[in-house]
Structure formats: C-alpha cells, structure tokens
Amino acid sequence: MAEIRTTRPDATGVPPSPFAIQARLAELYRERCAAAFQGCLDATLAANSAWAAALKPVTPAQSLGDAATYWADFAQRSLLFWDTLRRRGNDWLAHEAAGKPPLLAFPWEIVADARGYERPANYALARILPPDGVAIDADKRPYIIIDPRAGHGPGIGGFKPESEVGVALSAGHPVYVVIFFPEPVPGQTLADVAQAEAAFLRLVAERHPTRGRPVIVGNCQGGWAAMLVGALDPEHAGPLVINGAPMSYWAGNDAENPMRYAGGLLGGSWPALLASDLGGGVFDGAHLVENFESLNPANTHFGKAYGLFSKIDTEPARFLEFERWWGGYYLMNRQEIAWIVDNLFVGNRLAAGRAEWEEGKAFDLRAIRSPIILFASLGDTITPPQQAFNWVADLYPTTADLKANGQVIVGLMHESVGHLGIFVSGSVARREHAQIVDLLDYIEHLPPGLYGMKVEETGNGSGPAYDVVLRELEVEDLQRLQKYARKDEVPFEAVRRVSELNAAAYETFVHPVVSAWVPRETGAALRALHPLRMRRWALSDINPALAALAPWADLARSHRVRRDEAGFWAATERRSAAGITAAWDFYRQMRDASAENLFYATYASLSTVLPRTEEPAAATEGTAALREAMARIDEGGFTDAAVRACLLMARLGPKERRLSTFKRIRELVGRDVGLLALSASDAARVVRRQAAIVEHAPDAAMASLPDLVRKAEERRRLLDVVDRLGNRLGLGPEQRALLPRFRDLLGLAPAGIPVESGVPRQKAG
C-alpha cells in the first residue's frame, strides 16, 4: 500500500509517526470501501439493464406458456443438479476406496518408489506410456513433471489429453510424472522429499542418456520443489519450467492479492501446528483447499453450483471430472507443513538462501546452472506474478549480476487465465505450453540474461500457428509489477518475528497437551467430518434420502422440457444470478479491504519500532566464471569463434529474438557451427563464455577472433557461416557493416586468398 513507503526512515533518517501511518491507512480503507460499493452498484445496474432489454411484449397465452415451460425446466434442472451432486459423492467414495490414484489421462507405470529409499518419502516416479499413434524419439530429452502437493493429489499436469504431458508426448519426448501417495511416511521431512526427487532425476538421466539433461516442469508448489531439486543436483538438472509457483511469498499488490496477509492475521505459523496436532500429528490438505476456496466466495458458494445448474445438459461431465481431482485431499506430516510455513509462507527464506534442508545446509538457488522459464498470469490470485518473479531480483539484484552468473531466465505472462487454468486449460496447453516445449530445444543457445516471452499467432487461415518472441529485459524492469517498489513488504518482517514468538510459545505450552489428548485415530475421525468431505459423502448413495433420486433424474433426462431463453422468467433468473454474484463480490471486497487494513494497521506500526535486520549485500558482478572467460579471450576453436561472431552480430540487432529465426539459423548453419555436436550443457557453457566476453569487451572480442581460427580452412568456414547468415537473414545496417570487418580481420580477400597458418600475429589487448 502507498503508505508503506513511510515505514522506512525518510531522508532525515526519522521513521514516520505511527499516527501518520494510521491516518493514511484509514484514508485508503475508505477508498476501498467506496470502490467496493460502486462496483456492486454498477454490477447491479448492468444486470437490471440487461433484464429490461430482454423484456418484450407478449400475449397472455405466451406469458402462460413461458411460465409453464420455465418452471417445468426448472424442476427438471433441479433434479438433474442434485443427481449430479449425488454422482459426485459416489465418485468421491469410489476414489477414496481405490486409494486415490493419480488422475492422469494417460496410462502409466511406476518405475521408482521412494517409500523404500534409505530416507523414505511417500513419493514415486511414474513413466507415462505413450498412447497409440504417439512415437517417442530416443534422441529427445525426457521431461519430469512435478505436480503440487498442496492439498490435492497428483495428476494436474496430465489431467487432459491437451496438457503439459500431452504436448511433451506429442513432440516426441519421454515423459515422467512425480506422484505421491495420500498418507505421508511417518517422520518424513521436506528434505527427504527433495532428496527423493533428486534421486528420480538421476534415474531418468541414466535411463535417457540424450544430448540434453532432463527438463523439470514444476506446477505451483511443485515449482519451488523443482527449484529445490535443481539447487540440490545442478549437474543432472536440465531446463526448469516453473508454472504458477510462489517463490517470493511476501510479494503482491494491495487490493489484488489478499492471500499474502493470512499469515500475519493468524499470528504466524502456530495455526498450522495446531491443525496438525488436532489431526494426530498429520496436517489435512483439505485446510489448504478451503483457503483457496475462500478467496472467491462468489464462485465457491454460488457461481460453481449455478454454472452447473444453468448448463445441466452439458456441464456435468466436465464438472464431475474436475471434482474428482479437486476433492482428493492428501495429508502432510507436521514437520513438513511446519517447514513450509516457517521457511516459505511466513519466513520467505528461500530466495534469501536461508531455507535449510538440514542443519547448516541451505538451498542455494544460485547454484542452479540450467535455464529457467517462469510462467505466471495476471489473473492468478493464488500465485500473483509478483510472487512468481520477484525472487529473481532478490537473487540477482542487477542484470549484470544475473549475466555474470551465466543464468538464462525467461518470463511468460498470461493476461487473464486463473491459477488452475495455467495447468489444466486446453487452450493454454495448445498455445503457451506447446511453445515452451518448442523453445526448450533452443534455450541452451541463448546468451545469459532475462527475457520476456510472448506467444504470437501467425496462422494463415489453415489453422492457428504460433511464434515465440523473446525480448531482452533488465532485472530492474521487474519493478513494473510493483505499485510501491516493494516497500509494502517491510511489515512482513515483523510478521516473521511475531510468528517465531507465537510458535515458540505454542510448542512450549500447548503442543504437549494437545498432542497427548488427540491420538492419530481421533485425527482421522475429525478429518472425515471436515466440511469439504462432508458435502461429498453426505450427498451420495449412502444417504437414504437420495436413494430414489437416480430414476427420477433419468426420467427427467429422457423427457426434457426446454425453456424459452429469451423469455421473461429466464431473463429474471439471469438477473437474480448476477445480483447474487454482485453481493458476494461486494462481501469479498469489503472482507479483503478490512483484512488488509487490519494487517497494515498492526504490522506497519510494529515495523517502525522493531529493530531492522540488515539487508543482505548485493552480489558482485565479478564472478570466477567471468574472470576466467576474460582471461581466455584468445583461446578456443572454431565453434567458439562461430558463436562469438554470431553474438557480435546479434549484439547490434534488435532486442527481440524470434524462435522462428532460431530455427532458420539452425537450418542454415547449425551443423557447421558445432554446437549440435556437443552435449546441451557443454553447448551452454560455450555460449555463456562467449556471451560474457562479447558483453564486457566487444572490441577485444572482435580483435581476438583470429586467434580462435588460425588455419585458412577454418577461416573460410567461419566466413562461409557468416555470409550465409548475412545473405539469408534480414540483418540490419549495423549488422551488415560487420561482414566486411570479419573478412578484413580474418585476412581473406573477397576471392579467398589463403592465409598462412604459421604467421604470428599480435594479440588484441
């Protein structure tokens, strides 16, 4: 919020007055309330206008006929609606009885089970069996997809044929999915889980010794799990694709991301500890799902049900399919949820390098050497873009620091899709995920840097086709996502300290009592009575009140009466639904405004009196890798020279790079340059080294180019590569001006006069 700018000392070094903070908070709260009321009024007026526009003069007979058909349709829809809920309950019971297997749309087999590991965990590695008509290319790198364990079960990455699993299979890649079981292994920790996933990574790499290391795709909570694996075992991890994953938990904007205040309003991590103790030492994932549902009460309490009711002839299949996954609640150990809340949700320690997996051993995200693709959406209220991207600036304070570390990070932003749509939307799979898979074949050849990715449609009438545009950005550009330059995150440090105090008090005075009184069996009984579970088993065939519903629903289904969609009663129903939705949205906005106001009123003032911890010093640009690259500027071979020449030309070109251009370059000179003959990691090292040289010393890089190709035959090959690119790609004037410089520098006249390989030359610089 804007007032949090004043929670740090001003230019005079004097912190703001708590009274000034409270006055500004009150002003903003009034603005939020007025905006909520105006939004509700506008929605209501729009609904009334639509209703009035739908009215038309009718005769009494037409009016009577409209009422008769509407109410007959209403009665039938009601029967079919409750029958669908009954079927949902039956599906839930059957899924529970089957052990809640992963809901994948593809056949699969388990190839490794971590429950038998030295450090056991309730995780397993499953290989996706390609369906008929899909051929796997043995030369293509494998994919490992890690789904979120955040209340639900695995399978969201392969929930539909058009999914992350589907697009990777269609491209010919072997695909593996990390699954997990409903019950955790007693005593397992997040460190055990991360170690198990790292073991899965090594196993997949052994099974597929391809040119590229395995791609790791992480969804939501599985995203930061994938980052942990990449940090634990950077030698085996290939590119990381992180979809809708919260990494900077304090980030967000006021009036947009209410979930980030929950930890502070609840007093920190102690409620998670209490919930675990009441569960007999086990944390129920249904609590997390309930938190997600509370974000949008209009949809949870009305919209989802009305969507089913209003489209009862077409919606049940999709509704039941999704509800099978949404209603599969998984468990965590007390130690696991405590680590997650303390280190991530409240502590925000991951990007700072303070999240320890063992005493004295912290996850170091700077150890990740593989390219990273971040996919987020402006319509995501669970993982807002700020939480998905801000960790980059925490880890690499400047663009120069990111490049010096040799890191490639690509950010993709969707304009509107919600959190679950990032993983399950068929249109997102066809467009964004398919282009991500395409880009991953080229991503190791990108010079280090931060890139914004955009998917452009290039169809010519024969069907949609897409091209990827990459625009180089500065780390400092991430500030555009923030309203207040991240100064609104200052009070969250106070939340962390309060949480530590409350958790210590809970562990000392409450935990011994509750854990002694609530055995594991009592926890299981309490879980069965959780409202999210009750609404499923209570509306199923075990409820005798619904025993006769099925035949009546079948009768209604076979004798459907269709209402007049343009009639008075149908228009009135739509008006009523819009009014109910507007009322729920008004409640949500008022609730969120009040919660946000309470949060900052408490913690913004508190942060002015607590001593501030020193912020970590920014990392320096001069890394060992950069110094080594500059020291060996005149060393290398033909591939180094070709890569350097291409980078020198690209440096003078537009900031935008197209995937279609990468494909054209590979088609023209890919085999001749030599990168394709190297492993993907070795090719990336060549590109990183030459990119560092060109970035920091372009003139010396050009002058020392002849040292890399001393033989006349190599120089001819290099000039041939450069000429082919110059003649067949649309180069700019500055880029074309380099072509004669290359020829002059390499000592070849236009006719190709031989160069004596043994003639010494003075080195540049």
Disulfide bonds with the S-S distance in Angstrom:
none
